[in-house]
Amino acid sequence: MNRTNEKQETVKPAEGKLGILVVGCGAVATTFMTGVLMTRRGLAKPVGAMTQYDKIRVGRGANKKYLPYSEIVPLARLEDIEFGTWDVYPQNAYQAAIYAEVLKEKDINPVREELERIVPMQAAFDKNYVKRLDGDNVKHSVRGGADQMPTRWEMVEALRNDIRRFREEKQCARIVVLWAASTEIYVPYYEPVHANLDALTQAMKADDREHVAPSMCYAYAALLEGAPFIMGAPNTTVDIPAMWQLAEQTRMPIAGKDFKTGQTLVKSGFAPIIGTRCLGLNGWFSTNILGNRDGLVLDDPDNFRTKEVSKLSTLETILRAEDQPDLYTGYHHKVRIEYYPPRNDNKEGWDNIDIFGWMGYPMQVKINFLCRDSILAAPLLLDLALLSDLAARAGRYGIQRFLSFYLKSPMHDFTQGEQAVNNLYQQYTMLKNAIREMGGYEPDEEID
C-alpha cells in the first residue's frame, strides 16, 4: 500500500507525564536537566536537539512537505517531563550543576528550586568498575552490614523499587532510563553468561561480579519495569544477546552505546567524504584532552579500554578494505584520551588524517575541535529519551537501530555477522525513515 498521501495513525498518544531517570547526576545530566527546565520557562533554546528543530520531508512531488518531528509523530512535550536520577554523590541537581562548572550560575539560578528538588537516589555501585570514584550515596546489602555491597540481584530488586516509587510519587504514565554515568572497566563478551537471558539471570543471582557489571543491573531493572533503556557510555551493558532477549520479552526498546558528541561525530561525518571521493587512507590519529569527571575516570587504563573499543569501531565500517582494497588496506587508526584538569568540560579533540590521492601522492587533513562535551551531549539525551519513548508507544522493541545517529558504537547483532552502520548520512536516513514510518508515511529513502 502506498502511504505517501494518507497518514496512518499507528502510535499511541503521548498522554500523561514522562519520567526520565538518569543514571549519573554529573555534568552531562545536570546540563540536560537545566536546559530542559530553562526551555520550559522560555529562558533558553534547546539548540542541537533534532526533535525540537529538525524537519523531515514527507510525501513526494506536489504532496511533498517538510515537517518538524512533532507534526509527524506524537512526541512527549517538555512540559510533561519529570526528572529523577541516581548518583554515588548525594548532592542535588542544583549543587551538582554548580560544581560541574559547565553552565554559568546565571543560567542555572532561574530553575534552582526545581533542580534542588531532584535529589539522587542511592546508586548501585561497585568501585571495582570505576576505581577513580568514591562516593558514599550507594546501596548496601539488605542481608549484610551497613558497609557491605549488595549482590547483583539485590541491586536489580532495589533499582526496580526505585523506579516504581518514582513512577508513583511523580504520577508518571511512562518511564525512560538513560545512562549518563561514568565508563565502566571493559567487560568482554562472555558467552556462558551473556549469550542468553536465563544464564545472565542466574549469574546475577549467583552474584557473578566479574561478568555482570552494575550497569547491567540498571538495564535489567528498567526493562522489567517497562522502561526503555539507553546506554550513553561504551559499557557492554545491553550489547549482549541476553539483554536483547529481555528487551524482546518485555517488548521494550533498547539502544546504545556511547553518546556521539565531539570527535566521533566529526569522524563519522568526514570519513564518508574520503570514501565518496575515492581517496586513500594511510592513517587516522585522534587524541583528546578532557578535564571533567569523565576524564578522571578514563585516566584509568581499564576504563579507557572500554572507550577505546567504542571509538575505534567507527572507521572500520565506513572505510572498508574489502570494498576498496587499493584505498583502505592496512591503514593505522589510533585513539588517545588525556586527562587534563584545567580544561574541565571543555574538551579538545585533534585529528591528524593521512590520506593519499592520484598516483599515491600523500596529503594531510588536520581537524581541531574545541567543543563543550556536556553542551553537545545534553540535546542527545533529550532526543534519545523522546524517541525511545516514541518507539515504545509505536510497539517497537529490541535494538533500535534508527537511533544509531546519536551513538558512537551502535548496537548490532554481532552473533549473526551484522556490521554496525557508522556512516553519519546513512544513519540520518535510518532515523528519518523510522520517523516517517511511525508517523504513518512511506519510509521512502534508500540507504546507499
C-alpha positions as CSV (number, residue, x, y, z in Angstrom):
1,M,0.0,0.0,0.0
2,N,1.3,3.4,-0.9
3,R,1.1,5.6,2.2
4,T,2.6,8.7,0.8
5,N,-0.6,10.8,0.6
6,E,-2.6,9.3,3.5
7,K,-1.3,9.3,7.1
8,Q,-2.0,6.2,9.1
9,E,-2.1,6.7,12.9
10,T,-0.2,3.7,14.4
11,V,1.4,5.2,17.6
12,K,-0.2,5.5,21.0
13,P,-0.6,9.2,22.0
14,A,1.9,10.7,24.5
15,E,-0.6,11.1,27.3
16,G,0.4,11.9,30.9
17,K,3.9,12.5,32.3
18,L,7.1,11.1,31.0
19,G,9.6,10.3,33.7
20,I,13.2,10.5,32.7
21,L,15.5,8.7,35.1
22,V,19.2,9.4,34.5
23,V,22.0,7.2,35.9
24,G,24.6,9.8,37.0
25,C,23.9,13.3,38.2
26,G,27.1,14.9,36.8
27,A,28.0,17.4,34.2
28,V,26.0,15.8,31.3
29,A,22.9,15.1,33.3
30,T,22.6,18.4,35.0
31,T,23.3,20.3,31.8
32,F,20.5,18.3,30.2
33,M,18.0,18.8,33.0
34,T,18.8,22.5,33.5
35,G,18.4,23.1,29.7
36,V,15.0,21.5,29.6
37,L,13.8,23.3,32.7
38,M,15.0,26.7,31.3
39,T,13.5,26.0,27.9
40,R,10.1,25.2,29.5
41,R,10.2,28.7,31.0
42,G,11.1,30.3,27.7
43,L,14.5,31.3,29.1
44,A,16.7,29.2,26.8
45,K,16.6,27.4,23.4
46,P,17.2,23.6,23.0
47,V,19.8,24.1,20.3
48,G,21.2,20.8,19.0
49,A,18.0,18.8,19.7
50,M,16.7,17.4,16.4
51,T,13.4,16.6,17.9
52,Q,13.0,20.3,18.6
53,Y,14.4,21.8,15.4
54,D,14.9,19.3,12.5
55,K,12.3,18.9,9.7
56,I,11.8,15.8,7.6
57,R,10.3,15.6,4.2
58,V,7.1,13.5,3.9
59,G,5.4,12.8,0.6
60,R,6.7,13.4,-2.9
61,G,6.0,15.7,-5.8
62,A,3.1,18.0,-5.3
63,N,2.4,16.4,-1.9
64,K,5.9,17.0,-0.5
65,K,6.2,18.9,2.7
66,Y,8.8,19.4,5.4
67,L,7.5,18.9,8.9
68,P,9.1,19.0,12.4
69,Y,9.1,15.7,14.2
70,S,6.2,16.6,16.5
71,E,3.9,17.2,13.5
72,I,4.8,13.7,12.1
73,V,4.7,11.7,15.3
74,P,3.3,12.3,18.8
75,L,6.3,13.2,20.9
76,A,6.1,13.9,24.7
77,R,6.0,17.6,25.5
78,L,8.8,19.1,27.5
79,E,6.2,20.4,29.9
80,D,5.3,16.7,30.7
81,I,8.8,15.6,31.7
82,E,9.7,14.7,35.3
83,F,13.4,14.1,36.2
84,G,15.0,11.7,38.6
85,T,18.5,10.4,39.0
86,W,20.9,8.0,40.7
87,D,24.4,9.0,41.7
88,V,27.2,8.0,44.1
89,Y,27.3,11.5,45.4
90,P,24.3,12.9,47.4
91,Q,24.4,16.5,46.1
92,N,21.1,17.6,44.5
93,A,21.0,18.6,40.8
94,Y,21.5,22.3,41.6
95,Q,24.6,21.6,43.7
96,A,25.9,19.2,41.0
97,A,25.3,21.7,38.2
98,I,27.2,24.4,40.1
99,Y,30.0,22.0,40.9
100,A,30.3,20.8,37.2
101,E,31.0,24.4,36.0
102,V,29.6,23.8,32.6
103,L,26.8,26.4,32.8
104,K,27.1,29.9,34.2
105,E,25.4,30.4,37.5
106,K,23.0,33.0,35.9
107,D,21.8,30.2,33.6
108,I,21.1,27.8,36.5
109,N,19.6,30.1,39.2
110,P,16.2,30.7,37.5
111,V,15.4,27.0,37.9
112,R,17.3,26.5,41.2
113,E,14.3,25.4,43.2
114,E,13.3,22.7,40.6
115,L,16.9,21.4,40.5
116,E,17.1,21.3,44.2
117,R,14.1,19.0,44.3
118,I,16.0,16.5,42.1
119,V,17.9,14.5,44.8
120,P,19.9,11.5,43.6
121,M,18.7,8.1,44.7
122,Q,21.4,5.8,46.1
123,A,23.5,4.3,43.2
124,A,24.0,0.6,42.6
125,F,27.8,0.9,42.6
126,D,30.8,-1.4,42.5
127,K,34.1,0.5,43.0
128,N,36.0,-2.2,41.1
129,Y,34.3,-1.0,38.0
130,V,35.1,2.7,38.5
131,K,38.1,2.9,40.7
132,R,38.5,6.7,40.5
133,L,35.1,7.4,42.1
134,D,34.5,7.1,45.8
135,G,31.0,8.5,46.7
136,D,29.0,7.3,49.7
137,N,25.5,7.6,48.3
138,V,25.4,3.9,47.4
139,K,23.1,1.0,48.0
140,H,24.1,-1.6,50.7
141,S,23.2,-5.2,51.1
142,V,19.9,-5.8,53.0
143,R,21.4,-9.0,54.5
144,G,24.9,-7.8,55.4
145,G,26.5,-5.0,57.3
146,A,25.9,-1.3,56.6
147,D,29.1,-1.2,54.5
148,Q,28.5,-4.4,52.5
149,M,27.9,-4.1,48.8
150,P,24.6,-5.6,47.7
151,T,24.6,-8.7,45.5
152,R,23.9,-8.1,41.8
153,W,20.4,-9.4,42.3
154,E,19.8,-7.2,45.3
155,M,20.9,-4.3,43.0
156,V,18.2,-5.3,40.5
157,E,15.5,-5.5,43.1
158,A,16.4,-2.2,44.7
159,L,16.5,-0.4,41.4
160,R,13.1,-1.8,40.5
161,N,11.7,-0.4,43.7
162,D,13.3,2.9,42.9
163,I,11.6,3.0,39.5
164,R,8.2,2.0,41.0
165,R,8.4,4.6,43.7
166,F,9.4,7.4,41.4
167,R,6.6,6.5,39.0
168,E,4.1,6.6,41.8
169,E,5.4,9.7,43.5
170,K,5.6,11.7,40.3
171,Q,2.4,10.1,38.8
172,C,4.3,9.2,35.6
173,A,2.5,7.4,32.8
174,R,5.8,6.2,31.3
175,I,9.5,6.0,32.2
176,V,12.7,6.1,30.2
177,V,16.1,5.3,31.8
178,L,19.3,6.9,30.4
179,W,22.8,6.0,31.4
180,A,24.9,9.2,31.7
181,A,27.3,7.9,34.4
182,S,31.0,7.1,34.1
183,T,32.5,4.5,31.8
184,E,33.0,1.1,33.5
185,I,36.0,-1.1,33.0
186,Y,35.9,-3.2,29.9
187,V,33.7,-6.3,30.2
188,P,34.4,-8.6,27.2
189,Y,31.6,-10.7,25.8
190,Y,31.5,-13.9,27.8
191,E,29.2,-16.5,26.1
192,P,28.4,-18.7,29.2
193,V,26.8,-15.6,30.9
194,H,25.9,-13.2,28.2
195,A,24.6,-15.4,25.5
196,N,21.1,-16.0,26.9
197,L,18.7,-14.4,29.4
198,D,18.5,-17.4,31.7
199,A,22.3,-17.6,32.1
200,L,22.5,-13.8,32.8
201,T,19.7,-14.1,35.4
202,Q,21.4,-17.0,37.2
203,A,24.7,-15.1,37.1
204,M,23.0,-12.1,38.8
205,K,21.5,-14.4,41.5
206,A,24.9,-16.1,42.0
207,D,26.5,-12.6,42.4
208,D,28.9,-13.0,39.5
209,R,30.7,-9.7,39.8
210,E,33.2,-10.4,37.1
211,H,30.8,-10.8,34.2
212,V,27.8,-8.8,35.5
213,A,28.5,-5.0,35.6
214,P,26.4,-2.7,37.8
215,S,25.1,-1.1,34.6
216,M,23.6,-4.4,33.6
217,C,21.5,-4.3,36.8
218,Y,20.1,-0.9,35.8
219,A,19.2,-2.1,32.3
220,Y,17.7,-5.3,33.6
221,A,15.6,-3.4,36.2
222,A,14.4,-0.8,33.7
223,L,13.3,-3.3,31.2
224,L,11.4,-5.4,33.8
225,E,9.7,-2.2,34.9
226,G,8.5,-1.4,31.4
227,A,11.0,1.4,30.7
228,P,13.2,1.7,27.6
229,F,16.9,1.8,28.4
230,I,19.6,3.9,26.6
231,M,23.3,3.2,27.3
232,G,25.2,6.5,26.9
233,A,28.6,5.2,27.7
234,P,30.7,2.5,25.9
235,N,29.8,-0.1,28.5
236,T,28.9,-3.7,27.4
237,T,25.6,-3.5,29.3
238,V,22.9,-4.0,26.7
239,D,25.2,-5.1,23.9
240,I,24.7,-8.8,24.7
241,P,22.2,-11.3,23.4
242,A,20.8,-11.8,26.9
243,M,19.7,-8.2,27.1
244,W,18.3,-8.4,23.6
245,Q,16.2,-11.3,24.7
246,L,14.9,-9.4,27.8
247,A,14.0,-6.4,25.6
248,E,12.1,-8.7,23.3
249,Q,10.4,-10.5,26.2
250,T,9.3,-7.2,27.8
251,R,8.7,-5.6,24.4
252,M,10.8,-2.6,25.3
253,P,13.3,-0.6,23.2
254,I,17.0,-0.5,23.9
255,A,19.8,1.5,22.3
256,G,23.4,2.2,22.8
257,K,26.2,2.7,23.1
258,D,28.2,5.8,23.9
259,F,26.8,9.3,23.1
260,K,28.3,10.6,19.9
261,T,29.2,14.1,20.7
262,G,32.6,15.5,19.5
263,Q,35.4,13.7,17.8
264,T,33.5,10.7,16.7
265,L,30.7,12.9,15.3
266,V,33.3,14.6,13.2
267,K,34.8,11.2,12.2
268,S,31.5,9.6,11.2
269,G,30.8,12.7,9.0
270,F,34.3,13.3,7.5
271,A,35.2,9.6,6.8
272,P,32.4,9.4,4.2
273,I,33.9,12.4,2.4
274,I,37.1,10.4,1.9
275,G,35.2,7.3,0.8
276,T,32.8,9.1,-1.5
277,R,35.7,10.9,-3.2
278,C,37.6,7.6,-3.5
279,L,40.7,8.9,-1.7
280,G,43.0,6.5,0.1
281,L,43.8,6.4,3.8
282,N,47.1,5.7,5.4
283,G,46.3,6.6,9.0
284,W,44.0,8.4,11.3
285,F,45.3,9.6,14.7
286,S,42.8,11.0,17.2
287,T,43.6,12.5,20.6
288,N,41.5,14.4,23.2
289,I,42.2,16.4,26.3
290,L,39.4,16.4,28.9
291,G,39.3,17.5,32.5
292,N,35.9,16.7,34.0
293,R,34.9,13.6,36.0
294,D,34.7,11.6,32.8
295,G,38.3,12.5,32.0
296,L,39.3,11.5,35.5
297,V,37.7,8.1,35.2
298,L,39.1,7.5,31.7
299,D,42.6,8.2,33.1
300,D,42.4,4.6,34.4
301,P,43.7,2.3,31.7
302,D,41.0,-0.3,32.4
303,N,38.2,2.2,31.9
304,F,39.9,3.8,28.9
305,R,40.0,0.4,27.2
306,T,36.2,0.4,27.1
307,K,36.2,3.8,25.5
308,E,38.9,2.9,23.1
309,V,37.0,-0.1,21.7
310,S,34.0,2.2,21.1
311,K,35.9,4.9,19.4
312,L,37.9,2.6,17.2
313,S,34.9,0.9,15.8
314,T,33.7,3.9,13.7
315,L,36.2,4.0,10.8
316,E,36.4,0.3,10.1
317,T,32.7,0.0,9.0
318,I,32.9,3.2,6.8
319,L,36.3,2.8,5.0
320,R,36.4,-1.0,4.4
321,A,39.3,-2.8,2.8
322,E,37.0,-5.5,1.4
323,D,35.2,-2.8,-0.6
324,Q,38.2,-0.8,-1.8
325,P,41.5,-2.8,-1.2
326,D,43.6,-0.3,-3.1
327,L,42.4,2.5,-0.8
328,Y,41.8,1.1,2.7
329,T,44.1,-1.9,3.3
330,G,46.2,-1.7,6.4
331,Y,45.6,1.9,7.5
332,H,46.6,2.8,11.0
333,H,43.8,4.0,13.4
334,K,44.8,5.2,16.8
335,V,42.8,6.9,19.6
336,R,44.0,8.6,22.8
337,I,42.3,10.5,25.6
338,E,44.4,12.5,28.1
339,Y,43.1,13.7,31.5
340,Y,43.9,17.5,31.7
341,P,42.1,19.1,34.7
342,P,42.4,22.8,33.6
343,R,40.0,22.2,30.6
344,N,37.2,20.7,32.8
345,D,34.3,20.1,30.5
346,N,35.8,22.0,27.5
347,K,37.1,19.0,25.6
348,E,39.5,19.5,22.7
349,G,40.0,16.9,20.0
350,W,42.8,16.8,17.5
351,D,42.6,14.6,14.4
352,N,45.5,14.0,12.0
353,I,44.4,12.2,8.9
354,D,47.0,10.9,6.4
355,I,45.3,10.4,3.0
356,F,46.6,9.8,-0.5
357,G,45.4,10.7,-3.9
358,W,46.2,10.5,-7.6
359,M,49.2,8.1,-8.2
360,G,49.5,7.6,-4.4
361,Y,50.7,11.1,-3.6
362,P,50.3,11.9,0.1
363,M,48.2,14.6,1.7
364,Q,47.0,15.5,5.2
365,V,43.9,16.8,6.9
366,K,44.0,18.4,10.4
367,I,40.9,18.9,12.4
368,N,40.9,20.7,15.8
369,F,37.5,20.6,17.5
370,L,37.3,22.8,20.6
371,C,34.0,21.6,22.0
372,R,32.0,21.5,25.2
373,D,31.3,17.9,26.0
374,S,28.1,18.3,28.0
375,I,26.7,21.1,25.7
376,L,26.9,18.6,22.8
377,A,25.6,15.7,24.9
378,A,22.6,17.4,26.5
379,P,20.4,17.5,23.3
380,L,21.3,13.9,22.6
381,L,19.8,12.9,25.9
382,L,16.6,14.8,25.1
383,D,16.3,13.3,21.6
384,L,17.1,9.7,22.8
385,A,14.6,9.9,25.7
386,L,11.8,11.3,23.5
387,L,12.5,8.9,20.6
388,S,12.8,5.8,22.7
389,D,9.5,6.7,24.4
390,L,8.0,7.2,21.0
391,A,9.4,3.8,19.8
392,A,7.8,2.1,22.9
393,R,4.4,3.6,22.1
394,A,4.8,2.5,18.5
395,G,5.3,-1.1,19.6
396,R,9.0,-1.2,18.6
397,Y,11.2,-3.2,20.9
398,G,14.7,-4.7,21.0
399,I,17.6,-2.9,19.4
400,Q,16.6,0.5,18.0
401,R,19.0,0.8,15.0
402,F,17.3,4.0,13.9
403,L,18.9,5.7,16.9
404,S,22.4,4.9,15.7
405,F,22.8,8.5,14.6
406,Y,23.3,9.5,18.2
407,L,25.8,6.8,19.2
408,K,29.5,6.2,18.8
409,S,29.3,2.4,18.7
410,P,25.8,1.5,17.5
411,M,24.4,-1.8,18.7
412,H,24.0,-4.6,16.1
413,D,23.7,-8.4,16.1
414,F,27.4,-9.4,16.0
415,T,26.4,-13.0,16.6
416,Q,25.0,-13.1,13.1
417,G,27.9,-11.2,11.5
418,E,25.9,-8.0,11.2
419,Q,28.0,-4.8,11.0
420,A,27.0,-1.5,12.6
421,V,26.1,1.4,10.4
422,N,28.5,4.2,11.3
423,N,28.3,6.5,8.3
424,L,26.5,9.6,9.6
425,Y,24.5,10.2,6.5
426,Q,23.3,6.6,6.3
427,Q,22.4,6.8,10.0
428,Y,20.4,10.0,9.3
429,T,18.5,8.2,6.6
430,M,17.6,5.4,9.0
431,L,16.4,8.0,11.5
432,K,14.2,9.8,9.0
433,N,12.7,6.7,7.6
434,A,11.8,5.5,11.1
435,I,10.1,8.8,12.0
436,R,8.2,8.7,8.7
437,E,7.1,5.1,9.2
438,M,6.0,5.7,12.8
439,G,4.1,8.8,11.6
440,G,2.2,6.7,9.0
441,Y,4.1,8.0,6.0
442,E,6.1,6.0,3.5
443,P,9.8,5.4,4.6
444,D,10.9,6.4,1.1
445,E,14.7,7.0,1.3
446,E,17.2,4.2,0.4
447,I,20.5,3.7,2.3
448,D,23.1,3.7,-0.4
